[in-house]
Amino acid sequence: MSPPSAPKTPKAKTDSITAYMRERGEKARAAARVLARAETGTKNAALFALSKILIDEAAEIQAANAADLRDGRAAKLDDAMLDRLELNGDRIRAMAEGVREIANLPDPVGELCELKQRPSGIQVGRMRVPLGVVGIIYESRPNVTADAAALCLKSGNAAILRGGSEALRSNLAIARCIERALTDAGLPRDGVQVLDITDRRTVTEMVAMPEYVDVVIPRGGKGLVAAVAEAARVPVIKHLDGVCHVYIDADADLEKAVAIAVNAKTQRYGTCNTMETLLVDRAIAERVLPELGRIYGEAGVEIRGCAQTRRLIPEAIPATEEDWRTEYLAPVLAVRVVDGIDAAIEHIETYGSHHTDAIVTENYGKIRRFLREVDSSSVMVNASTRFADGYEYGLGAEIGISTDKFHARGPVGLEGLTTLKWVVLGDGHVR
Amino acid sequence: MSPPSAPKTPKAKTDSITAYMRERGEKARAAARVLARAETGTKNAALFALSKILIDEAAEIQAANAADLRDGRAAKLDDAMLDRLELNGDRIRAMAEGVREIANLPDPVGELCELKQRPSGIQVGRMRVPLGVVGIIYESRPNVTADAAALCLKSGNAAILRGGSEALRSNLAIARCIERALTDAGLPRDGVQVLDITDRRTVTEMVAMPEYVDVVIPRGGKGLVAAVAEAARVPVIKHLDGVCHVYIDADADLEKAVAIAVNAKTQRYGTCNTMETLLVDRAIAERVLPELGRIYGEAGVEIRGCAQTRRLIPEAIPATEEDWRTEYLAPVLAVRVVDGIDAAIEHIETYGSHHTDAIVTENYGKIRRFLREVDSSSVMVNASTRFADGYEYGLGAEIGISTDKFHARGPVGLEGLTTLKWVVLGDGHVR
């Protein structure tokens, strides 16, 4: 996260990171009050302005990004990281378009739902309101700066954004665009604050200020997420492993089963919703595994299987206990033949990560059981696990994917950045 | 919380409280899987059985309670605590009736909502599911044991209940009833575990086992709640101060204003939804404060007021800055004359605790602003703050009142013990 060539932080600032962060928190809290009551039109005006400014300032953003890339190469960042860091013209346009799409989403704030008449005479309902101040901690991708800022702004929250040191110049160039958009729309410039220092202590301070920060969302590798959760004194929306399963049941339609099992593994290898373990009902294994083995073989996917799998797919190597728990994020797949839905659910509950799991079957009773009994943030029937995504679910965009159960599970969109307060309407009513 | 005469804990157990708590956690996690998929009828059968067993075993419960009371008196517990500890016949019947009412509430689990067709062809919706394992930490009232067990069971959660040492025998007598009800209904006896040791470390261990406990709800004094929040590594639904306001606006109906201001303060003094500060618009102060002063005086309520208040209520003593932040829980009221709704909202946001705040006015624009801009878990119009309560809101019962924003705000009922997971229905769909 902190390559040695990162831009130097002025000494005076690092001497008092606590003071620096508390000042950011205080400003964010004040801005949050204004944003919470901002009109939808005003928030959208700021977002449309931001979308335009990002395009207008593309050259400046690219210049800042070029400096980050140059330092990154000198620091020998790996190719994948440099790729994530890069902002070319296409990516800047995509970033601007993403902000515009968020402007076009319905405003969740102020929605009043379930207003019910109570026997006492009062009416009781709930109003959707912002969480307040959202802290986002992320790594190399600078487009997260615009994306997270837009989602927080639309949902009426103030944001404190702490990106990776390798992307600092790019993030600050985008931050200047955000600041202009906010002030152009008459909103507080502190509504979105991008930290201009990236000392690791900014993270530990941010997650320990419950008086200023209502929730922290770490977007990055497991190490970052676990470290944030460990130190946190504020709620965290955290995304840990995605050990996703597809279970092909005896009553599966073979064609659908093959299509889903292939897509769930091979459409993209590095995503959290990619299948990592395929479970196949013993009753159908002979009819489905040889064909799948051939297709995976052609795609270059290594199979690690149980004994029965290895009889049906000769190229498969033996799976160890560890394989059932592993998120490969690579062209490797664990395959296990199981005795029906009970064994499948037992396997998923024992080894899975409660992220996304799918059943392929035409059997109503088994669908009902799988949906109810598999305790994952997404449970699917006859669909590829790759659909577990904020855009596919219709959230418009996602700020993260929660693998926790509290508050929100699975893809978290604008609604996940809000909460419900109670509204009571009376006419002089007393108890 | 731990009077010296509390029943002694066997030494072998306290030597390994960590092991004791982890064993409870493991059992709870296993029971939670069974409860999550239990049929509504089965859960209700257990609750109806419990309601009946509590009545059948009333004599045994009262005998255990008599022993707790005797020790409590010997330990010189104060009268209020002894009163909370006591379980007489009426209270046992009320406890049994409460359990029956929870059985009659709709089952929140399994509800499938908002199933929408997506452009990709899949259908996406959300299913309400239990949180998993709920830890409840409470003090003297033994009826919480039955109440919390019933709410957790109905919502498909396993529960670990840790009551106060002064109520240990009473709690364990109720626990035996719960265990019988669970096993009679064919549900796992570990579905509700009442800790039989009350060492303080059971609390610190419970809140530090995220692998076994999904949420902790401390029900008790500020000290307990703050200590739990400080040590917690799991989510906490916490209830801190209730510094509630009523704001009487210039456009208030005088009769309603007086009724609400009197009821909000004097109906009960010791509850968290009791008004602690009355704000009065300067334009109406002369017409409303003298009458209120007279009524409060008759009720024995001490007034601490600003200069203008003291001119209109001669008996009032001067309010200090500290008064605006104080939850008296007593016949004491802070009163401040303010310049209109802006000053009222500013006061509430500066000094309030975001619990429950009410406006009295007939003015539509001001109602709209107050509802939107006051960032409290309950905001009310022309109604007494005393309505902020799970029963009054129609939740049936409440497991706690959240003063946090994350997950749930205000009274938390069965729904607050659940979360939503995503359900995807396809027919062979791939990306």
HADDOCK unambig.tbl for C-alpha pairs under 7 A between the chains (distance, minus, plus):
assign (segid A and resid 37 and name CA) (segid B and resid 372 and name CA) 6.60 0.50 0.50
assign (segid A and resid 37 and name CA) (segid B and resid 373 and name CA) 6.02 0.50 0.50
assign (segid A and resid 110 and name CA) (segid B and resid 372 and name CA) 6.94 0.50 0.50
assign (segid A and resid 124 and name CA) (segid B and resid 393 and name CA) 6.23 0.50 0.50
assign (segid A and resid 131 and name CA) (segid B and resid 405 and name CA) 6.18 0.50 0.50
assign (segid A and resid 131 and name CA) (segid B and resid 406 and name CA) 6.96 0.50 0.50
assign (segid A and resid 256 and name CA) (segid B and resid 428 and name CA) 4.48 0.50 0.50
assign (segid A and resid 259 and name CA) (segid B and resid 428 and name CA) 7.00 0.50 0.50
assign (segid A and resid 260 and name CA) (segid B and resid 428 and name CA) 6.40 0.50 0.50
assign (segid A and resid 260 and name CA) (segid B and resid 429 and name CA) 7.00 0.50 0.50
assign (segid A and resid 260 and name CA) (segid B and resid 430 and name CA) 5.91 0.50 0.50
assign (segid A and resid 263 and name CA) (segid B and resid 430 and name CA) 6.06 0.50 0.50
assign (segid A and resid 263 and name CA) (segid B and resid 431 and name CA) 6.89 0.50 0.50
assign (segid A and resid 372 and name CA) (segid B and resid 37 and name CA) 6.58 0.50 0.50
assign (segid A and resid 372 and name CA) (segid B and resid 110 and name CA) 6.94 0.50 0.50
assign (segid A and resid 373 and name CA) (segid B and resid 37 and name CA) 5.98 0.50 0.50
assign (segid A and resid 377 and name CA) (segid B and resid 421 and name CA) 4.91 0.50 0.50
assign (segid A and resid 377 and name CA) (segid B and resid 422 and name CA) 5.93 0.50 0.50
assign (segid A and resid 378 and name CA) (segid B and resid 421 and name CA) 5.94 0.50 0.50
assign (segid A and resid 378 and name CA) (segid B and resid 422 and name CA) 4.48 0.50 0.50
assign (segid A and resid 378 and name CA) (segid B and resid 423 and name CA) 5.72 0.50 0.50
assign (segid A and resid 379 and name CA) (segid B and resid 422 and name CA) 6.33 0.50 0.50
assign (segid A and resid 379 and name CA) (segid B and resid 423 and name CA) 5.12 0.50 0.50
assign (segid A and resid 379 and name CA) (segid B and resid 424 and name CA) 6.32 0.50 0.50
assign (segid A and resid 380 and name CA) (segid B and resid 423 and name CA) 5.79 0.50 0.50
assign (segid A and resid 380 and name CA) (segid B and resid 424 and name CA) 4.53 0.50 0.50
assign (segid A and resid 380 and name CA) (segid B and resid 425 and name CA) 5.89 0.50 0.50
assign (segid A and resid 381 and name CA) (segid B and resid 424 and name CA) 6.23 0.50 0.50
assign (segid A and resid 381 and name CA) (segid B and resid 425 and name CA) 4.95 0.50 0.50
assign (segid A and resid 381 and name CA) (segid B and resid 426 and name CA) 5.79 0.50 0.50
assign (segid A and resid 382 and name CA) (segid B and resid 425 and name CA) 6.63 0.50 0.50
assign (segid A and resid 382 and name CA) (segid B and resid 426 and name CA) 4.91 0.50 0.50
assign (segid A and resid 382 and name CA) (segid B and resid 427 and name CA) 5.04 0.50 0.50
assign (segid A and resid 382 and name CA) (segid B and resid 428 and name CA) 4.89 0.50 0.50
assign (segid A and resid 382 and name CA) (segid B and resid 429 and name CA) 6.68 0.50 0.50
assign (segid A and resid 383 and name CA) (segid B and resid 425 and name CA) 6.74 0.50 0.50
assign (segid A and resid 383 and name CA) (segid B and resid 426 and name CA) 4.84 0.50 0.50
assign (segid A and resid 383 and name CA) (segid B and resid 427 and name CA) 6.48 0.50 0.50
assign (segid A and resid 383 and name CA) (segid B and resid 428 and name CA) 5.43 0.50 0.50
assign (segid A and resid 383 and name CA) (segid B and resid 429 and name CA) 4.78 0.50 0.50
assign (segid A and resid 383 and name CA) (segid B and resid 430 and name CA) 6.07 0.50 0.50
assign (segid A and resid 384 and name CA) (segid B and resid 429 and name CA) 6.39 0.50 0.50
assign (segid A and resid 384 and name CA) (segid B and resid 430 and name CA) 5.12 0.50 0.50
assign (segid A and resid 386 and name CA) (segid B and resid 431 and name CA) 6.69 0.50 0.50
assign (segid A and resid 387 and name CA) (segid B and resid 431 and name CA) 6.84 0.50 0.50
assign (segid A and resid 393 and name CA) (segid B and resid 124 and name CA) 6.22 0.50 0.50
assign (segid A and resid 405 and name CA) (segid B and resid 131 and name CA) 6.18 0.50 0.50
assign (segid A and resid 405 and name CA) (segid B and resid 419 and name CA) 6.49 0.50 0.50
assign (segid A and resid 406 and name CA) (segid B and resid 131 and name CA) 6.95 0.50 0.50
assign (segid A and resid 406 and name CA) (segid B and resid 407 and name CA) 6.43 0.50 0.50
assign (segid A and resid 406 and name CA) (segid B and resid 419 and name CA) 6.63 0.50 0.50
assign (segid A and resid 407 and name CA) (segid B and resid 406 and name CA) 6.41 0.50 0.50
assign (segid A and resid 407 and name CA) (segid B and resid 407 and name CA) 3.93 0.50 0.50
assign (segid A and resid 407 and name CA) (segid B and resid 419 and name CA) 6.68 0.50 0.50
assign (segid A and resid 408 and name CA) (segid B and resid 419 and name CA) 6.83 0.50 0.50
assign (segid A and resid 408 and name CA) (segid B and resid 420 and name CA) 6.88 0.50 0.50
assign (segid A and resid 409 and name CA) (segid B and resid 420 and name CA) 6.52 0.50 0.50
assign (segid A and resid 409 and name CA) (segid B and resid 421 and name CA) 5.74 0.50 0.50
assign (segid A and resid 410 and name CA) (segid B and resid 421 and name CA) 6.99 0.50 0.50
assign (segid A and resid 410 and name CA) (segid B and resid 422 and name CA) 6.95 0.50 0.50
assign (segid A and resid 419 and name CA) (segid B and resid 405 and name CA) 6.50 0.50 0.50
assign (segid A and resid 419 and name CA) (segid B and resid 406 and name CA) 6.65 0.50 0.50
assign (segid A and resid 419 and name CA) (segid B and resid 407 and name CA) 6.67 0.50 0.50
assign (segid A and resid 419 and name CA) (segid B and resid 408 and name CA) 6.83 0.50 0.50
assign (segid A and resid 420 and name CA) (segid B and resid 408 and name CA) 6.87 0.50 0.50
assign (segid A and resid 420 and name CA) (segid B and resid 409 and name CA) 6.52 0.50 0.50
assign (segid A and resid 421 and name CA) (segid B and resid 377 and name CA) 4.90 0.50 0.50
assign (segid A and resid 421 and name CA) (segid B and resid 378 and name CA) 5.94 0.50 0.50
assign (segid A and resid 421 and name CA) (segid B and resid 409 and name CA) 5.73 0.50 0.50
assign (segid A and resid 421 and name CA) (segid B and resid 410 and name CA) 6.99 0.50 0.50
assign (segid A and resid 422 and name CA) (segid B and resid 377 and name CA) 5.92 0.50 0.50
assign (segid A and resid 422 and name CA) (segid B and resid 378 and name CA) 4.48 0.50 0.50
assign (segid A and resid 422 and name CA) (segid B and resid 379 and name CA) 6.33 0.50 0.50
assign (segid A and resid 422 and name CA) (segid B and resid 410 and name CA) 6.94 0.50 0.50
assign (segid A and resid 423 and name CA) (segid B and resid 378 and name CA) 5.72 0.50 0.50
assign (segid A and resid 423 and name CA) (segid B and resid 379 and name CA) 5.11 0.50 0.50
assign (segid A and resid 423 and name CA) (segid B and resid 380 and name CA) 5.79 0.50 0.50
assign (segid A and resid 424 and name CA) (segid B and resid 379 and name CA) 6.31 0.50 0.50
assign (segid A and resid 424 and name CA) (segid B and resid 380 and name CA) 4.53 0.50 0.50
assign (segid A and resid 424 and name CA) (segid B and resid 381 and name CA) 6.23 0.50 0.50
assign (segid A and resid 425 and name CA) (segid B and resid 380 and name CA) 5.88 0.50 0.50
assign (segid A and resid 425 and name CA) (segid B and resid 381 and name CA) 4.95 0.50 0.50
assign (segid A and resid 425 and name CA) (segid B and resid 382 and name CA) 6.63 0.50 0.50
assign (segid A and resid 425 and name CA) (segid B and resid 383 and name CA) 6.74 0.50 0.50
assign (segid A and resid 426 and name CA) (segid B and resid 381 and name CA) 5.79 0.50 0.50
assign (segid A and resid 426 and name CA) (segid B and resid 382 and name CA) 4.92 0.50 0.50
assign (segid A and resid 426 and name CA) (segid B and resid 383 and name CA) 4.85 0.50 0.50
assign (segid A and resid 427 and name CA) (segid B and resid 382 and name CA) 5.04 0.50 0.50
assign (segid A and resid 427 and name CA) (segid B and resid 383 and name CA) 6.49 0.50 0.50
assign (segid A and resid 428 and name CA) (segid B and resid 256 and name CA) 4.52 0.50 0.50
assign (segid A and resid 428 and name CA) (segid B and resid 260 and name CA) 6.42 0.50 0.50
assign (segid A and resid 428 and name CA) (segid B and resid 382 and name CA) 4.90 0.50 0.50
assign (segid A and resid 428 and name CA) (segid B and resid 383 and name CA) 5.43 0.50 0.50
assign (segid A and resid 429 and name CA) (segid B and resid 260 and name CA) 7.00 0.50 0.50
assign (segid A and resid 429 and name CA) (segid B and resid 382 and name CA) 6.68 0.50 0.50
assign (segid A and resid 429 and name CA) (segid B and resid 383 and name CA) 4.77 0.50 0.50
assign (segid A and resid 429 and name CA) (segid B and resid 384 and name CA) 6.38 0.50 0.50
assign (segid A and resid 430 and name CA) (segid B and resid 260 and name CA) 5.92 0.50 0.50
assign (segid A and resid 430 and name CA) (segid B and resid 263 and name CA) 6.08 0.50 0.50
assign (segid A and resid 430 and name CA) (segid B and resid 383 and name CA) 6.07 0.50 0.50
assign (segid A and resid 430 and name CA) (segid B and resid 384 and name CA) 5.12 0.50 0.50
assign (segid A and resid 431 and name CA) (segid B and resid 263 and name CA) 6.90 0.50 0.50
assign (segid A and resid 431 and name CA) (segid B and resid 386 and name CA) 6.70 0.50 0.50
assign (segid A and resid 431 and name CA) (segid B and resid 387 and name CA) 6.86 0.50 0.50
